[in-house]
Amino acid sequence: MILNGAHVVLGVTGGIACYKAVDLASKLVQAGATVDVIMTEGATQFVTPLPFQTITKRPVSIDMFQLLRDTDMAHISLSARADVLVIAPATANTIAKIVHGLADNLLTSTVLATTAPLVIAPAMDADMWANPVTAENVATLRRRGATIVGPGEGRLASGRIGAGRLVATEEILAAIRQTLGRNGPLAGLRVVISAGGTQEPLDPVRHVGNRSSGRMGYALAEAARDYGAQVTLVTAPTGLPPVYGVDTVPVRTAAEMHDAVIDRLDATDVLIMAAAVADYRPAHTAEHKIKKQDGELVLRLERTVDILAAVAKRRTGPADGKIIVGFAAETENLLENARDKLLRKRLDLLVANDVSASDSGFEVATNRVTLLTPDGAPDPLPLLPKEEVAERILDRVAALWRASHG
């Protein structure tokens, strides 16, 4: 929701990828942002202002001395109103102008005049990107605090394969959200989140697992990033794309997840265990694929390590300064089982959900959860997209942090 109500100035420069900026403008508007577009003269050779104006319902600015609202100079008015200034695509030429403080068009003048953070998505030919001058210019922008997104690798307009492609719209949006959230309610905190369903190998091709898709944990990682946290995502295998701006630690088994979490615990302010960790694993893992045979295949299972129990043993009480959040996926007696886990594991917050419901829990995009704390009444949330559930959880985490740390 961080984009809702934000004022985004979108600069579009003269590269072949500038047509993709139309989709970016559309996605920003859909997210609730007010978008003002500045096009360079070169950009208008590839895309006309009409699609941007149609999507944003606002005039597109091109002329250096254009007047807005009859009296305001465009570069002064837009630079003052911007919460973030995004340039996508950013050509090598525009990047060089920004580095050297040139103000020979409306976009570069606005960059020079604004105090808003910069998000720059380069797009150019591979040789231009690899040129030492461009590399030095990009490094200079990073040192000055600009966020550089991409470029990606793949087929370029020239037909060559290499680095220089404008990254996907979703990645630019993620960078904008992270930039806007730098001073959010979790700013400066180190947050570790577990996600996905662990897999306990039976043989080289089979495993014992569960139905967790990882969506809830990934949504929490995105939201924590947007709230200003430094996020580490410890994730079992999922089919989900990586989360931009998040340090990802891939694991497979419950034992690997335990080690990854415990290794980072001392340096963690908030731990959110959203993963569906297997309670049992095969007592023996076959070295080779188990062949099909007549009769039954009998498996002996043994308990896996209990990660939250291990975390609880390391806690010295509320004075340890950490916020520990657990999840309880239940199919019966939801609140009783959840409160028992909350107290046994010495948690600060527990998120309980009934995974037997068809519209909540595993393998769906929505969730219906109840938030429990040791000394408060249950707080049931309605059915919500998992992204919104993540924000509600982190709002509660931020409140707990403020209550314990002032």
Secondary structure as UniProt FT lines:
FT   TURN            2..5
FT   STRAND          7..12
FT   HELIX           16..19
FT   HELIX           20..30
FT   TURN            31..32
FT   STRAND          34..39
FT   TURN            41..42
FT   HELIX           43..45
FT   HELIX           50..56
FT   TURN            64..65
FT   STRAND          67..68
FT   TURN            69..71
FT   STRAND          72..73
FT   HELIX           74..81
FT   STRAND          84..90
FT   HELIX           92..99
FT   TURN            100..101
FT   HELIX           106..113
FT   STRAND          118..122
FT   HELIX           126..130
FT   HELIX           132..143
FT   TURN            144..145
FT   STRAND          147..148
FT   STRAND          152..155
FT   TURN            157..158
FT   STRAND          161..165
FT   HELIX           169..180
FT   TURN            181..183
FT   TURN            185..188
FT   STRAND          190..195
FT   STRAND          200..201
FT   STRAND          207..208
FT   HELIX           215..226
FT   TURN            227..228
FT   STRAND          230..235
FT   TURN            244..245
FT   STRAND          247..250
FT   HELIX           254..265
FT   TURN            266..267
FT   STRAND          270..273
FT   STRAND          280..282
FT   STRAND          301..303
FT   HELIX           307..314
FT   HELIX           318..320
FT   STRAND          323..330
FT   HELIX           334..344
FT   TURN            345..346
FT   STRAND          349..354
FT   TURN            355..356
FT   TURN            358..359
FT   TURN            362..363
FT   STRAND          366..367
FT   STRAND          369..372
FT   TURN            374..375
FT   STRAND          379..380
FT   STRAND          384..385
FT   HELIX           386..405
//
